[in-house]
Amino acid sequence: MDPNTFLDNLIQQTSNIICIQILTPLPAEVCPELLKKHNVLFLTSTKWSGENDLEKFETWIYDLVSWLLSSRWKGPAYNEQQVSALMQMLEGKPKLIVIHDNKEGYKRGHEVLFLEHITKLMCTYIKRSAAVPSTNIRKHWVRANRALRGLDGPRAPRGLRA
């Protein structure tokens, strides 16, 4: 994971998930009222307060998207419900940011879109340092792998060379 492109890749991946799973409306021939609703309880225990923890963020976004799908709030027509669910799954400063942005949007006569909120939260709270733990693990693995290749490869260690 390249720390330099980490945030761009995370935003693109999350945007793709949201666009495909949430913002793409159901085909016209599908009647949402006939779809089986999976009575998934609202996940009040899954809240995100802006921690720079990639694993926690990914779990949180997955839970949010799963809940929105189970509620059949698919497509841009459900933006108000999607944003409301988002606010219920946030706490602390991220929640205040969404509330503030909604108020400002309404003042300007513009409804802030669900994906705009998610993107702003990612840009504000997820930093390149969230990629560091996995980058450090990879560097350690590469060093260990090189050391093993040096001992097991065609070259013998310095003390054993003829």
N, C-alpha and C positions, 0 to 999 in steps of 0.2 A: 504494500500500500504506500503510494507516494504521498508524503505529507504536503507537497506543493499543489497537487491536484485533488487532494482528499475532499475538501468541502464542495468543489464543483461536481465531483463524482457522486457524492452523497446527495446533493440537491437534485441532480439529474435522476438518480435511481429512485429517490422518494417521489419526485414529480411524476415519473413514469408509473409508479405503483398507484398513486392517487388518481392520475388521469385515466388509467385503464380500469381500476377497480371502483372508483367513486364518481368521477366526473363524466365518464362516458355513459350516456343514458341507455336505458334498455331499448332494444329494437321496438319499433312501433307495434309489431304483432304480439308482443309480450304484455300480458295484463299483470301489473305488479300485485294487484289484489288477489290473484290466483296463485301467486308464488307462496310456497310454504314458508312461514315466518319461523325462524329458529328463535324461540323466546330466550335470547341471550340477555342476561341481566346487565344493566349498565355498570361498567367497570369503574366504580368510584375509588377502588383501591389502586388502580393503575393511573397514577397522576404523574405528571412530569413538571418539575419546577426549574428547569433550565440547567440541569447538571451537564457538565461537559463529559458525559459518559456515553460512548457510542452504543454499547450493549443495552443500556437502559433506554436510550432514545429509540433504538430499533424495536425493542419490545413494546414500548409505548405506542409507536406509530402503527405497528402491526395490530395491537389491541384496538386502537381507534378505528382503523380501516375495517377490521373484522366486525366491530360493533355497527358501524355505519352500513356495511353490506347486509348484516342480519336485520337491520331496521328498514331495508329497502330504500334508503335515501341515496339513490344513485342518479347522478346527473346534476347539471348546474341549476335546475329548477329547485333543488333542495338545499341551496347554499345556506339559507338561514338556519335550517336544522343542523347542517354539517358544522357551521361555525358555533352554534349553540353547544353541540356535543363536544367540540374542541375546547370551548371555554370550561366545560364541566370536567374535562380531563386534565386541566392545567391548574397550577397553584402558584402563588407568589408573583414575582415580577413578570413571568411570561403571560400569566392571565391578565395582569394589568395592562400589558402591551396590547393584547388583543382587544380588550375593552376600549382602551384609548383609541386604537386604530379604527374600530367600528364607529365610535362617536365622531371622529374626524371625518370618516368616510360619509356618514350621514349628513354632516354639516355641509360637505361639498356636493351632496347629492349623488354619491357613488357608494354602492355596496361593495365592501371589501370582500374579495373572493377567498374561499377556504384555502386554496392553494397559495394565495398571496400571504396569508397568515403563516402557514407552515414554512414557506420559504424564508420569511423574515425571521421567524423563530430559529431556524437552523443557522442562518447567517449571523444572528446575534449570539447564540449560545454554544453551538458546536464549533469548536476551534480545531486547528490542525493538531494540537496536542492530544486530541482524542485518538489520533492515528498512531501516536508514538508508542503505546504499549505493544500493538501488533507489529509495528516497524522494528522495535527493539527485539521482539521474539524472533522475527525473520532474520535480523542481523546476527543474533546469537546462533541461530540454526545454520546460517551460511558459514559463519566462522567455524562451527563444530564440524560441518560437512567438509570444509577445506582441510581442516586438521586431519580428519579421517582419511581423506584422499591422499594427503601428503605421507601418512604412515603406511597406507595400504597400496599406494600407487607404484609406478615403476621406479620412482626415485626413492632411495633409501634415506633415512634420516642422516644428518651431517656426520654424526659420530660413527656411523656404520659404513660410510663410503670408503672405497679402496683408494 
